[in-house]
Amino acid sequence: FLTFLNLRSLSLSPLSRHLIAHTRPFSTSSLQAQLAARALPQPSRLHTYIRTMPPLGTTKRSDRACLICGLATSTAHMGVDVCRACTVFYRRSAGKKPFVCRSGTNACTSGKGLNCKKCRLLLIEKILQQSGVKDKALPTSPPLQEKSQEKSSPDLATLLLHQMMPCSSNSPASSVISTPSASPTTRPLLARVRTAYDKLCFARLMGELFARKDPPSPLRISAKDYPLYPATFASMNHANRLLMSCIMEFGTSIFPEFERLKDEEKWSIAVKFFYTFRMFDNAYRAKKKFPDNMDRSFGSYTLWLSEDIVDTFFDDLEKEEGDIEEAKKIMLHNCRSKPRKGRFLLNRMNPDEDEFLAMLVLMFWAPNGQCVNEEITKVEERYRHEVFGELHNYYREVLHMDDYASRLGELYMFLPLYEHHNGIKETFEVFRLLDIYADDSFT
């Protein structure tokens, strides 16, 4: 730079001229040598530098199985071994509307294959509670705008209810569908059915147990725990007659219209309901009482049936001229096929108590192929409206379900499966031809 600039031609101060005179000449080669020496260390220095580097080691980070869904996760979330997907699910779901268990048990197994939102949320809450970090992991409440958007979503269940219950526009049932009650206790029809069903069960229990030659001690009898016995012909015949009497009282205590019908109309409805109720109730109670034995079913309230008791079933038959051996063959065939079929249908539907009671109302008034007058048809339509309206209220206000249209459809399609009771009626008729049942039997 100094070679191209004649400093002496410039007008500088005396101090500046003194500094320039004593400045060392600029050398490009010396500057490049210094930079090279600093940038590239000598071989000995480079060897020392590499030798002092710490050795590479293996990382201690490892994948672990999520305690909820079983998928591999490399990091812990919320202080526990829970994957990111389960964490996001918990933060979005905790404190919101409760889910419904897919299996109806609230005890789905954790690990791979867990496909139940309710049990997934319960497992996460249980783990967080045990770890002591649940309060820290709770999500914040969603904004009010999101909640209002959820409530304004189209009500598919209401549309399905209108399809299930076609009626005139001035029918009182339409108001039940469109504006369900906000209180979960306003289900008067199901409340009456529950009370009447409890009375029916208690009457059957007492009537069957104390009709035995050796009735059990009253200390062994309660509504939830009572002795069961293998069925016999005489005990079953008595239980069926008792059930028929209970059904008459069952209909009168629930439906005022039933009491005003003619005697022949009452009898026709009660006999029809006898077959459907007997199949449905026996399978419903056997599912609870014999969950691990698909081959055992109820023949009455306290009597059970299976192919193991067929040989002794007709021992107390008083008639001697009946063809008992042929009757045993028919009964053995029924005991091998009918219980499993009924249990399979019920396990597939898996109704809870309110759904079970609602099905009883639908079964009681269903025409099931019978010719009924116009008055009974109107009564059937009115109660069909009412029971679906109360189910609508039950799903929305008690179970907090928004998308329950498919469940209502399952209930409605499930009803005809138990209305096909012609097979049982044919069995009773065959037994009558074999001179097993008397001609005056209501069956």
MOSUL-V511267 format. One record per backbone hydrogen bond with DSSP energy under -1.0 kcal/mol. CO is the residue of the C=O (numbers start at 1). NH is the residue of the N-H. E is the energy in kcal/mol with one decimal. If there is no record, write none. Layout:
co = <CO & CO>
nh = <NH & NH>
e = <E & E>
This chain:
co = <5 & 7 & 10 & 13 & 14 & 15 & 16 & 17 & 18 & 27 & 28 & 29 & 30 & 31 & 32 & 33 & 34 & 35 & 36 & 42 & 43 & 44 & 45 & 46 & 47 & 48 & 50 & 64 & 66 & 68 & 71 & 73 & 77 & 80 & 80 & 81 & 83 & 84 & 85 & 86 & 87 & 88 & 89 & 90 & 93 & 111 & 116 & 117 & 118 & 119 & 120 & 121 & 122 & 123 & 124 & 125 & 126 & 127 & 128 & 128 & 133 & 143 & 144 & 145 & 146 & 147 & 148 & 150 & 154 & 155 & 156 & 157 & 158 & 159 & 160 & 161 & 168 & 171 & 173 & 174 & 175 & 183 & 185 & 187 & 188 & 189 & 190 & 191 & 192 & 193 & 194 & 195 & 196 & 197 & 198 & 199 & 200 & 201 & 202 & 203 & 204 & 205 & 206 & 209 & 217 & 218 & 225 & 229 & 232 & 233 & 234 & 235 & 236 & 237 & 238 & 239 & 240 & 241 & 242 & 243 & 244 & 245 & 246 & 247 & 248 & 249 & 250 & 251 & 258 & 262 & 263 & 264 & 265 & 266 & 267 & 268 & 269 & 270 & 271 & 272 & 273 & 274 & 275 & 276 & 277 & 278 & 279 & 280 & 281 & 282 & 283 & 285 & 286 & 290 & 293 & 297 & 302 & 303 & 303 & 304 & 305 & 306 & 312 & 313 & 314 & 322 & 323 & 324 & 325 & 326 & 327 & 328 & 329 & 330 & 331 & 332 & 333 & 334 & 337 & 338 & 339 & 340 & 341 & 342 & 343 & 344 & 345 & 346 & 352 & 353 & 354 & 355 & 356 & 357 & 358 & 359 & 360 & 361 & 362 & 367 & 373 & 374 & 375 & 376 & 377 & 378 & 379 & 380 & 381 & 382 & 383 & 384 & 385 & 386 & 387 & 388 & 389 & 390 & 391 & 392 & 393 & 394 & 394 & 395 & 404 & 405 & 406 & 407 & 408 & 409 & 410 & 411 & 415 & 419 & 421 & 422 & 423 & 424 & 425 & 426 & 427 & 428 & 429 & 430 & 431 & 432 & 434 & 438>
nh = <7 & 10 & 12 & 17 & 18 & 19 & 20 & 21 & 22 & 31 & 32 & 33 & 34 & 35 & 36 & 37 & 38 & 39 & 40 & 46 & 47 & 48 & 49 & 50 & 51 & 52 & 53 & 73 & 70 & 111 & 66 & 64 & 80 & 77 & 82 & 67 & 87 & 88 & 89 & 90 & 91 & 92 & 93 & 94 & 96 & 114 & 120 & 121 & 122 & 123 & 124 & 125 & 126 & 127 & 128 & 129 & 130 & 131 & 132 & 133 & 137 & 147 & 148 & 149 & 150 & 151 & 152 & 153 & 156 & 159 & 160 & 161 & 162 & 163 & 164 & 165 & 171 & 174 & 177 & 178 & 179 & 186 & 187 & 191 & 192 & 193 & 194 & 195 & 196 & 197 & 198 & 199 & 200 & 201 & 202 & 203 & 204 & 205 & 206 & 207 & 208 & 209 & 210 & 212 & 220 & 221 & 222 & 304 & 236 & 237 & 238 & 239 & 240 & 241 & 242 & 243 & 244 & 245 & 246 & 247 & 248 & 249 & 250 & 251 & 252 & 253 & 254 & 255 & 261 & 266 & 267 & 268 & 269 & 270 & 271 & 272 & 273 & 274 & 275 & 276 & 277 & 278 & 279 & 280 & 281 & 282 & 283 & 284 & 285 & 286 & 287 & 289 & 290 & 293 & 296 & 305 & 229 & 299 & 300 & 231 & 297 & 309 & 315 & 233 & 317 & 324 & 327 & 328 & 329 & 330 & 331 & 332 & 333 & 334 & 335 & 336 & 337 & 338 & 341 & 342 & 343 & 344 & 345 & 346 & 347 & 348 & 349 & 350 & 356 & 357 & 358 & 359 & 360 & 361 & 362 & 363 & 364 & 365 & 366 & 370 & 377 & 378 & 379 & 380 & 381 & 382 & 383 & 384 & 385 & 386 & 387 & 388 & 389 & 390 & 391 & 392 & 393 & 394 & 395 & 396 & 397 & 398 & 399 & 401 & 408 & 409 & 410 & 411 & 412 & 413 & 414 & 415 & 418 & 421 & 425 & 426 & 427 & 428 & 429 & 430 & 431 & 432 & 433 & 434 & 436 & 435 & 323 & 441>
e = <-1.2 & -1.3 & -1.0 & -2.1 & -1.8 & -1.9 & -2.2 & -1.8 & -1.3 & -1.4 & -2.0 & -2.0 & -1.9 & -2.2 & -2.3 & -2.1 & -1.8 & -2.4 & -2.4 & -2.7 & -2.3 & -2.0 & -2.1 & -2.2 & -2.2 & -1.5 & -1.2 & -3.1 & -1.2 & -3.0 & -2.9 & -3.0 & -1.8 & -1.9 & -2.2 & -2.4 & -1.8 & -2.6 & -2.3 & -2.3 & -2.4 & -1.7 & -1.4 & -2.8 & -1.9 & -1.7 & -2.1 & -2.3 & -2.3 & -2.4 & -1.9 & -2.4 & -2.2 & -2.3 & -2.6 & -2.2 & -2.1 & -1.9 & -1.2 & -1.6 & -1.3 & -1.4 & -2.2 & -1.7 & -1.9 & -2.0 & -1.3 & -1.3 & -1.2 & -1.3 & -2.0 & -2.4 & -2.0 & -1.6 & -2.2 & -2.0 & -1.5 & -1.3 & -1.6 & -2.1 & -2.0 & -1.2 & -1.9 & -1.9 & -2.3 & -2.3 & -2.3 & -2.0 & -2.5 & -2.7 & -2.1 & -1.9 & -2.4 & -2.6 & -2.2 & -2.5 & -2.3 & -2.4 & -2.5 & -2.6 & -2.4 & -2.2 & -2.2 & -1.2 & -2.2 & -1.2 & -1.2 & -2.2 & -2.4 & -2.4 & -2.1 & -2.2 & -2.4 & -1.8 & -2.2 & -2.4 & -2.1 & -1.8 & -2.1 & -2.3 & -1.5 & -1.6 & -2.5 & -2.5 & -1.7 & -2.3 & -1.0 & -2.4 & -1.1 & -2.6 & -2.6 & -2.0 & -2.2 & -2.7 & -2.6 & -2.0 & -2.4 & -1.9 & -1.3 & -1.5 & -3.0 & -1.9 & -1.9 & -2.6 & -3.2 & -1.7 & -2.0 & -2.3 & -2.5 & -2.2 & -1.9 & -2.7 & -3.0 & -1.0 & -1.0 & -3.3 & -2.5 & -2.9 & -1.6 & -2.3 & -2.2 & -1.4 & -1.2 & -2.6 & -1.4 & -1.6 & -1.7 & -2.3 & -1.6 & -1.9 & -2.4 & -2.7 & -2.0 & -2.1 & -2.5 & -1.3 & -1.2 & -2.4 & -1.6 & -2.5 & -2.5 & -2.4 & -2.0 & -2.0 & -2.9 & -1.9 & -1.7 & -4.0 & -2.4 & -2.4 & -2.2 & -2.1 & -1.5 & -1.4 & -1.9 & -2.6 & -2.2 & -1.6 & -1.0 & -1.7 & -1.8 & -2.1 & -2.0 & -2.6 & -2.2 & -2.3 & -2.3 & -1.9 & -2.3 & -2.2 & -2.6 & -1.9 & -2.1 & -2.1 & -1.9 & -2.3 & -1.9 & -2.4 & -2.8 & -2.0 & -2.9 & -1.5 & -2.0 & -3.1 & -2.0 & -2.1 & -2.1 & -2.2 & -2.3 & -2.3 & -1.6 & -1.1 & -1.2 & -2.1 & -1.9 & -2.5 & -1.8 & -2.2 & -2.1 & -2.5 & -2.3 & -1.8 & -2.1 & -2.0 & -3.1 & -1.3 & -2.1 & -1.4>
